[in-house]
Amino acid sequence: MCSNLLKTSFEVPSFPFARSSSRRRRWLCVFSPDLQRPRLNSLNPFPSLFRKCRDRFISNPTDFVPNHSIDFHLKKTAEFASSYSTMDAQGAGGSQGLTKRIIKETQRLMQEPVVGISAIPDENNARYFHVIVSGPEGSPFEGGVFKLELFLPEEYPMSAPKVRFMTKIYHPNIDRLGRICLDILKDKWSPALQIRTVLLSIQALLSAPNPDDPLDNQVAEQWKVNEALAVNTAREWTKTYAVADK
Protein backbone atom coordinates (compact mmCIF):
# COMPACT_ATOMS: atom_id res chain seq x y z
CA MET A 1 0.00 0.00 0.00
CA CYS A 2 2.88 2.34 0.69
CA SER A 3 5.12 1.47 -2.24
CA ASN A 4 3.86 4.08 -4.72
CA LEU A 5 5.02 7.24 -2.98
CA LEU A 6 7.24 9.28 -5.25
CA LYS A 7 9.45 12.31 -4.76
CA THR A 8 8.38 15.66 -6.12
CA SER A 9 10.52 18.76 -5.97
CA PHE A 10 9.04 22.23 -6.02
CA GLU A 11 9.73 25.73 -4.82
CA VAL A 12 8.01 27.17 -1.77
CA PRO A 13 8.65 30.13 0.51
CA SER A 14 11.19 29.54 3.27
CA PHE A 15 9.63 28.10 6.38
CA PRO A 16 9.95 29.91 9.71
CA PHE A 17 12.16 27.10 11.02
CA ALA A 18 14.82 28.26 8.54
CA ARG A 19 14.84 31.71 10.20
CA SER A 20 14.56 33.37 6.82
CA SER A 21 11.40 34.60 5.16
CA SER A 22 13.00 36.98 2.66
CA ARG A 23 13.84 34.46 -0.03
CA ARG A 24 12.52 31.29 -1.58
CA ARG A 25 14.28 28.01 -1.10
CA ARG A 26 14.27 24.76 -2.93
CA TRP A 27 12.67 22.11 -0.79
CA LEU A 28 12.61 18.41 -1.55
CA CYS A 29 9.04 17.45 -0.97
CA VAL A 30 8.15 13.82 -0.71
CA PHE A 31 4.44 13.96 -1.21
CA SER A 32 2.61 11.97 -3.87
CA PRO A 33 3.21 13.16 -7.45
CA ASP A 34 -0.18 14.85 -7.82
CA LEU A 35 0.98 17.67 -5.53
CA GLN A 36 0.77 20.91 -7.47
CA ARG A 37 3.10 23.88 -7.25
CA PRO A 38 1.82 26.01 -4.36
CA ARG A 39 0.42 29.39 -5.25
CA LEU A 40 2.86 31.83 -3.79
CA ASN A 41 0.31 34.64 -3.98
CA SER A 42 -2.02 32.91 -1.55
CA LEU A 43 -2.34 35.27 1.38
CA ASN A 44 -2.31 34.44 5.02
CA PRO A 45 -5.05 36.46 6.73
CA PHE A 46 -2.99 36.97 9.86
CA PRO A 47 0.69 37.67 8.96
CA SER A 48 1.26 40.18 11.76
CA LEU A 49 0.02 37.76 14.42
CA PHE A 50 2.16 35.02 12.95
CA ARG A 51 5.28 37.18 13.09
CA LYS A 52 4.63 38.00 16.74
CA CYS A 53 4.69 34.36 17.80
CA ARG A 54 7.17 33.01 15.23
CA ASP A 55 10.35 33.74 17.21
CA ARG A 56 8.93 32.08 20.32
CA PHE A 57 7.83 29.11 18.23
CA ILE A 58 11.31 28.70 16.71
CA SER A 59 13.36 29.12 19.88
CA ASN A 60 11.10 27.24 22.30
CA PRO A 61 9.15 24.52 20.47
CA THR A 62 8.59 22.67 23.73
CA ASP A 63 6.29 25.50 24.78
CA PHE A 64 3.79 23.98 22.37
CA VAL A 65 3.56 20.49 23.84
CA PRO A 66 2.10 19.15 27.12
CA ASN A 67 3.90 19.60 30.44
CA HIS A 68 5.44 22.87 29.34
CA SER A 69 4.26 26.46 29.48
CA ILE A 70 1.60 26.96 26.81
CA ASP A 71 -0.04 30.20 27.98
CA PHE A 72 1.58 32.12 25.13
CA HIS A 73 0.40 29.56 22.60
CA LEU A 74 -3.17 29.56 23.84
CA LYS A 75 -3.28 33.34 23.76
CA LYS A 76 -2.01 33.50 20.21
CA THR A 77 -4.23 30.72 18.94
CA ALA A 78 -7.20 32.60 20.34
CA GLU A 79 -6.09 35.66 18.38
CA PHE A 80 -5.68 33.57 15.23
CA ALA A 81 -9.16 32.15 15.69
CA SER A 82 -10.57 35.63 16.17
CA SER A 83 -8.98 36.70 12.90
CA TYR A 84 -10.49 33.72 11.13
CA SER A 85 -13.96 34.42 12.49
CA THR A 86 -14.09 37.68 10.53
CA MET A 87 -12.91 36.14 7.27
CA ASP A 88 -14.82 34.66 4.36
CA ALA A 89 -13.51 32.79 1.36
CA GLN A 90 -13.29 35.90 -0.83
CA GLY A 91 -11.50 37.90 1.82
CA ALA A 92 -8.95 35.14 2.17
CA GLY A 93 -7.98 35.12 -1.47
CA GLY A 94 -11.00 34.00 -3.47
CA SER A 95 -11.01 30.78 -5.45
CA GLN A 96 -7.21 30.59 -5.31
CA GLY A 97 -7.06 31.25 -1.57
CA LEU A 98 -8.83 29.73 1.39
CA THR A 99 -12.20 28.03 1.40
CA LYS A 100 -14.71 28.38 4.21
CA ARG A 101 -13.98 24.75 5.07
CA ILE A 102 -10.27 25.48 5.63
CA ILE A 103 -11.07 28.62 7.63
CA LYS A 104 -13.46 26.74 9.90
CA GLU A 105 -11.05 23.86 10.40
CA THR A 106 -8.18 26.18 11.25
CA GLN A 107 -10.37 28.15 13.62
CA ARG A 108 -11.31 24.95 15.44
CA LEU A 109 -7.67 23.84 15.61
CA MET A 110 -6.86 27.15 17.27
CA GLN A 111 -9.83 27.24 19.64
CA GLU A 112 -9.73 23.55 20.58
CA PRO A 113 -6.07 22.47 20.31
CA VAL A 114 -5.35 18.76 20.36
CA VAL A 115 -3.28 17.70 23.38
CA GLY A 116 0.28 17.08 22.25
CA ILE A 117 -0.20 18.69 18.83
CA SER A 118 0.36 22.21 17.53
CA ALA A 119 -0.56 23.28 13.98
CA ILE A 120 0.21 26.84 12.88
CA PRO A 121 -0.43 28.17 9.35
CA ASP A 122 2.53 29.52 7.41
CA GLU A 123 3.05 33.26 7.21
CA ASN A 124 3.06 33.31 3.40
CA ASN A 125 0.57 30.59 2.56
CA ALA A 126 -2.18 29.51 4.94
CA ARG A 127 -2.55 26.20 3.13
CA TYR A 128 0.76 25.23 4.73
CA PHE A 129 0.81 24.25 8.38
CA HIS A 130 3.86 23.95 10.60
CA VAL A 131 3.03 21.05 12.89
CA ILE A 132 4.61 19.87 16.12
CA VAL A 133 3.68 16.49 17.56
CA SER A 134 4.98 15.42 20.96
CA GLY A 135 5.94 11.78 21.35
CA PRO A 136 3.13 9.88 23.10
CA GLU A 137 3.71 8.78 26.66
CA GLY A 138 4.82 5.18 26.94
CA SER A 139 6.00 5.01 23.32
CA PRO A 140 9.62 4.88 22.10
CA PHE A 141 9.10 8.48 21.01
CA GLU A 142 8.14 9.82 24.43
CA GLY A 143 9.88 13.10 25.20
CA GLY A 144 10.43 13.88 21.54
CA VAL A 145 9.27 17.02 19.75
CA PHE A 146 8.65 16.14 16.11
CA LYS A 147 8.25 18.78 13.43
CA LEU A 148 6.08 18.07 10.41
CA GLU A 149 4.73 20.05 7.49
CA LEU A 150 1.19 19.74 6.18
CA PHE A 151 -0.11 21.13 2.89
CA LEU A 152 -3.73 21.40 1.73
CA PRO A 153 -3.97 21.05 -2.07
CA GLU A 154 -6.50 23.09 -4.01
CA GLU A 155 -8.69 20.00 -4.32
CA TYR A 156 -9.00 19.69 -0.51
CA PRO A 157 -11.22 18.26 0.96
CA MET A 158 -11.83 16.08 -2.09
CA SER A 159 -8.18 15.02 -1.89
CA ALA A 160 -6.14 14.33 1.24
CA PRO A 161 -3.66 16.70 2.87
CA LYS A 162 0.02 16.11 2.10
CA VAL A 163 2.06 15.54 5.24
CA ARG A 164 5.64 14.60 6.03
CA PHE A 165 8.00 14.53 9.01
CA MET A 166 10.76 17.12 9.06
CA THR A 167 12.36 15.57 12.17
CA LYS A 168 14.20 12.28 11.68
CA ILE A 169 12.40 9.35 13.26
CA TYR A 170 13.01 5.60 13.47
CA HIS A 171 9.61 4.14 12.62
CA PRO A 172 8.54 1.32 10.26
CA ASN A 173 5.72 3.43 8.79
CA ILE A 174 7.80 6.58 8.22
CA ASP A 175 10.78 6.54 5.88
CA ARG A 176 14.05 8.49 5.91
CA LEU A 177 12.48 11.22 3.77
CA GLY A 178 9.64 11.75 6.22
CA ARG A 179 6.93 10.15 4.12
CA ILE A 180 4.14 8.53 6.12
CA CYS A 181 2.33 5.26 5.47
CA LEU A 182 -1.18 6.09 6.62
CA ASP A 183 -4.27 4.81 4.83
CA ILE A 184 -6.33 7.98 5.30
CA LEU A 185 -3.64 9.93 3.46
CA LYS A 186 -4.17 7.68 0.45
CA ASP A 187 -6.96 5.31 -0.57
CA LYS A 188 -8.97 5.61 2.66
CA TRP A 189 -9.29 9.38 2.53
CA SER A 190 -12.81 10.81 2.72
CA PRO A 191 -13.99 14.44 2.45
CA ALA A 192 -15.68 13.86 5.81
CA LEU A 193 -12.25 13.67 7.44
CA GLN A 194 -10.38 16.77 8.60
CA ILE A 195 -6.91 18.11 9.35
CA ARG A 196 -7.61 17.26 12.98
CA THR A 197 -8.29 13.63 12.07
CA VAL A 198 -5.02 13.38 10.18
CA LEU A 199 -2.99 14.80 13.05
CA LEU A 200 -4.63 12.49 15.59
CA SER A 201 -3.98 9.51 13.31
CA ILE A 202 -0.30 10.43 13.02
CA GLN A 203 -0.10 10.76 16.80
CA ALA A 204 -1.70 7.32 17.13
CA LEU A 205 0.80 5.89 14.63
CA LEU A 206 3.60 6.94 16.97
CA SER A 207 1.89 5.02 19.78
CA ALA A 208 1.43 1.88 17.70
CA PRO A 209 4.01 1.27 14.93
CA ASN A 210 2.83 -1.31 12.39
CA PRO A 211 5.72 -3.28 10.85
CA ASP A 212 3.25 -5.39 8.83
CA ASP A 213 2.45 -2.42 6.56
CA PRO A 214 5.85 -0.74 6.33
CA LEU A 215 7.23 2.17 4.40
CA ASP A 216 10.78 1.58 5.63
CA ASN A 217 11.36 -2.13 5.09
CA GLN A 218 14.65 -2.25 6.97
CA VAL A 219 13.16 -0.71 10.09
CA ALA A 220 10.11 -2.97 9.81
CA GLU A 221 12.32 -6.06 9.52
CA GLN A 222 14.26 -5.04 12.63
CA TRP A 223 10.96 -4.47 14.45
CA LYS A 224 9.87 -8.02 13.60
CA VAL A 225 13.19 -9.77 14.26
CA ASN A 226 14.15 -7.98 17.46
CA GLU A 227 11.49 -5.59 18.69
CA ALA A 228 13.39 -4.70 21.86
CA LEU A 229 16.41 -3.58 19.84
CA ALA A 230 14.20 -1.63 17.42
CA VAL A 231 12.44 0.14 20.27
CA ASN A 232 15.79 1.02 21.82
CA THR A 233 16.99 2.42 18.48
CA ALA A 234 13.81 4.47 18.20
CA ARG A 235 14.45 5.90 21.67
CA GLU A 236 18.03 6.77 20.75
CA TRP A 237 16.92 8.52 17.57
CA THR A 238 14.34 10.42 19.58
CA LYS A 239 17.00 11.62 22.02
CA THR A 240 19.36 12.52 19.19
CA TYR A 241 17.03 14.25 16.76
CA ALA A 242 13.79 15.13 18.55
CA VAL A 243 14.68 16.41 22.01
CA ALA A 244 15.05 20.18 22.20
CA ASP A 245 18.20 21.52 23.81
CA LYS A 246 17.60 22.78 27.30
C-alpha positions as CSV (number, residue, x, y, z in Angstrom):
1,M,0.0,0.0,0.0
2,C,2.9,2.3,0.7
3,S,5.1,1.5,-2.2
4,N,3.9,4.1,-4.7
5,L,5.0,7.2,-3.0
6,L,7.2,9.3,-5.3
7,K,9.4,12.3,-4.8
8,T,8.4,15.7,-6.1
9,S,10.5,18.8,-6.0
10,F,9.0,22.2,-6.0
11,E,9.7,25.7,-4.8
12,V,8.0,27.2,-1.8
13,P,8.6,30.1,0.5
14,S,11.2,29.5,3.3
15,F,9.6,28.1,6.4
16,P,10.0,29.9,9.7
17,F,12.2,27.1,11.0
18,A,14.8,28.3,8.5
19,R,14.8,31.7,10.2
20,S,14.6,33.4,6.8
21,S,11.4,34.6,5.2
22,S,13.0,37.0,2.7
23,R,13.8,34.5,0.0
24,R,12.5,31.3,-1.6
25,R,14.3,28.0,-1.1
26,R,14.3,24.8,-2.9
27,W,12.7,22.1,-0.8
28,L,12.6,18.4,-1.5
29,C,9.0,17.4,-1.0
30,V,8.1,13.8,-0.7
31,F,4.4,14.0,-1.2
32,S,2.6,12.0,-3.9
33,P,3.2,13.2,-7.5
34,D,-0.2,14.9,-7.8
35,L,1.0,17.7,-5.5
36,Q,0.8,20.9,-7.5
37,R,3.1,23.9,-7.2
38,P,1.8,26.0,-4.4
39,R,0.4,29.4,-5.3
40,L,2.9,31.8,-3.8
41,N,0.3,34.6,-4.0
42,S,-2.0,32.9,-1.6
43,L,-2.3,35.3,1.4
44,N,-2.3,34.4,5.0
45,P,-5.1,36.5,6.7
46,F,-3.0,37.0,9.9
47,P,0.7,37.7,9.0
48,S,1.3,40.2,11.8
49,L,0.0,37.8,14.4
50,F,2.2,35.0,12.9
51,R,5.3,37.2,13.1
52,K,4.6,38.0,16.7
53,C,4.7,34.4,17.8
54,R,7.2,33.0,15.2
55,D,10.3,33.7,17.2
56,R,8.9,32.1,20.3
57,F,7.8,29.1,18.2
58,I,11.3,28.7,16.7
59,S,13.4,29.1,19.9
60,N,11.1,27.2,22.3
61,P,9.2,24.5,20.5
62,T,8.6,22.7,23.7
63,D,6.3,25.5,24.8
64,F,3.8,24.0,22.4
65,V,3.6,20.5,23.8
66,P,2.1,19.1,27.1
67,N,3.9,19.6,30.4
68,H,5.4,22.9,29.3
69,S,4.3,26.5,29.5
70,I,1.6,27.0,26.8
71,D,0.0,30.2,28.0
72,F,1.6,32.1,25.1
73,H,0.4,29.6,22.6
74,L,-3.2,29.6,23.8
75,K,-3.3,33.3,23.8
76,K,-2.0,33.5,20.2
77,T,-4.2,30.7,18.9
78,A,-7.2,32.6,20.3
79,E,-6.1,35.7,18.4
80,F,-5.7,33.6,15.2
81,A,-9.2,32.1,15.7
82,S,-10.6,35.6,16.2
83,S,-9.0,36.7,12.9
84,Y,-10.5,33.7,11.1
85,S,-14.0,34.4,12.5
86,T,-14.1,37.7,10.5
87,M,-12.9,36.1,7.3
88,D,-14.8,34.7,4.4
89,A,-13.5,32.8,1.4
90,Q,-13.3,35.9,-0.8
91,G,-11.5,37.9,1.8
92,A,-9.0,35.1,2.2
93,G,-8.0,35.1,-1.5
94,G,-11.0,34.0,-3.5
95,S,-11.0,30.8,-5.5
96,Q,-7.2,30.6,-5.3
97,G,-7.1,31.3,-1.6
98,L,-8.8,29.7,1.4
99,T,-12.2,28.0,1.4
100,K,-14.7,28.4,4.2
101,R,-14.0,24.8,5.1
102,I,-10.3,25.5,5.6
103,I,-11.1,28.6,7.6
104,K,-13.5,26.7,9.9
105,E,-11.0,23.9,10.4
106,T,-8.2,26.2,11.2
107,Q,-10.4,28.1,13.6
108,R,-11.3,24.9,15.4
109,L,-7.7,23.8,15.6
110,M,-6.9,27.1,17.3
111,Q,-9.8,27.2,19.6
112,E,-9.7,23.5,20.6
113,P,-6.1,22.5,20.3
114,V,-5.3,18.8,20.4
115,V,-3.3,17.7,23.4
116,G,0.3,17.1,22.2
117,I,-0.2,18.7,18.8
118,S,0.4,22.2,17.5
119,A,-0.6,23.3,14.0
120,I,0.2,26.8,12.9
121,P,-0.4,28.2,9.3
122,D,2.5,29.5,7.4
123,E,3.1,33.3,7.2
124,N,3.1,33.3,3.4
125,N,0.6,30.6,2.6
126,A,-2.2,29.5,4.9
127,R,-2.6,26.2,3.1
128,Y,0.8,25.2,4.7
129,F,0.8,24.3,8.4
130,H,3.9,23.9,10.6
131,V,3.0,21.1,12.9
132,I,4.6,19.9,16.1
133,V,3.7,16.5,17.6
134,S,5.0,15.4,21.0
135,G,5.9,11.8,21.3
136,P,3.1,9.9,23.1
137,E,3.7,8.8,26.7
138,G,4.8,5.2,26.9
139,S,6.0,5.0,23.3
140,P,9.6,4.9,22.1
141,F,9.1,8.5,21.0
142,E,8.1,9.8,24.4
143,G,9.9,13.1,25.2
144,G,10.4,13.9,21.5
145,V,9.3,17.0,19.8
146,F,8.6,16.1,16.1
147,K,8.2,18.8,13.4
148,L,6.1,18.1,10.4
149,E,4.7,20.1,7.5
150,L,1.2,19.7,6.2
151,F,-0.1,21.1,2.9
152,L,-3.7,21.4,1.7
153,P,-4.0,21.0,-2.1
154,E,-6.5,23.1,-4.0
155,E,-8.7,20.0,-4.3
156,Y,-9.0,19.7,-0.5
157,P,-11.2,18.3,1.0
158,M,-11.8,16.1,-2.1
159,S,-8.2,15.0,-1.9
160,A,-6.1,14.3,1.2
161,P,-3.7,16.7,2.9
162,K,0.0,16.1,2.1
163,V,2.1,15.5,5.2
164,R,5.6,14.6,6.0
165,F,8.0,14.5,9.0
166,M,10.8,17.1,9.1
167,T,12.4,15.6,12.2
168,K,14.2,12.3,11.7
169,I,12.4,9.4,13.3
170,Y,13.0,5.6,13.5
171,H,9.6,4.1,12.6
172,P,8.5,1.3,10.3
173,N,5.7,3.4,8.8
174,I,7.8,6.6,8.2
175,D,10.8,6.5,5.9
176,R,14.1,8.5,5.9
177,L,12.5,11.2,3.8
178,G,9.6,11.7,6.2
179,R,6.9,10.1,4.1
180,I,4.1,8.5,6.1
181,C,2.3,5.3,5.5
182,L,-1.2,6.1,6.6
183,D,-4.3,4.8,4.8
184,I,-6.3,8.0,5.3
185,L,-3.6,9.9,3.5
186,K,-4.2,7.7,0.5
187,D,-7.0,5.3,-0.6
188,K,-9.0,5.6,2.7
189,W,-9.3,9.4,2.5
190,S,-12.8,10.8,2.7
191,P,-14.0,14.4,2.5
192,A,-15.7,13.9,5.8
193,L,-12.2,13.7,7.4
194,Q,-10.4,16.8,8.6
195,I,-6.9,18.1,9.4
196,R,-7.6,17.3,13.0
197,T,-8.3,13.6,12.1
198,V,-5.0,13.4,10.2
199,L,-3.0,14.8,13.1
200,L,-4.6,12.5,15.6
201,S,-4.0,9.5,13.3
202,I,-0.3,10.4,13.0
203,Q,-0.1,10.8,16.8
204,A,-1.7,7.3,17.1
205,L,0.8,5.9,14.6
206,L,3.6,6.9,17.0
207,S,1.9,5.0,19.8
208,A,1.4,1.9,17.7
209,P,4.0,1.3,14.9
210,N,2.8,-1.3,12.4
211,P,5.7,-3.3,10.8
212,D,3.3,-5.4,8.8
213,D,2.5,-2.4,6.6
214,P,5.9,-0.7,6.3
215,L,7.2,2.2,4.4
216,D,10.8,1.6,5.6
217,N,11.4,-2.1,5.1
218,Q,14.7,-2.3,7.0
219,V,13.2,-0.7,10.1
220,A,10.1,-3.0,9.8
221,E,12.3,-6.1,9.5
222,Q,14.3,-5.0,12.6
223,W,11.0,-4.5,14.4
224,K,9.9,-8.0,13.6
225,V,13.2,-9.8,14.3
226,N,14.2,-8.0,17.5
227,E,11.5,-5.6,18.7
228,A,13.4,-4.7,21.9
229,L,16.4,-3.6,19.8
230,A,14.2,-1.6,17.4
231,V,12.4,0.1,20.3
232,N,15.8,1.0,21.8
233,T,17.0,2.4,18.5
234,A,13.8,4.5,18.2
235,R,14.4,5.9,21.7
236,E,18.0,6.8,20.8
237,W,16.9,8.5,17.6
238,T,14.3,10.4,19.6
239,K,17.0,11.6,22.0
240,T,19.4,12.5,19.2
241,Y,17.0,14.3,16.8
242,A,13.8,15.1,18.6
243,V,14.7,16.4,22.0
244,A,15.1,20.2,22.2
245,D,18.2,21.5,23.8
246,K,17.6,22.8,27.3
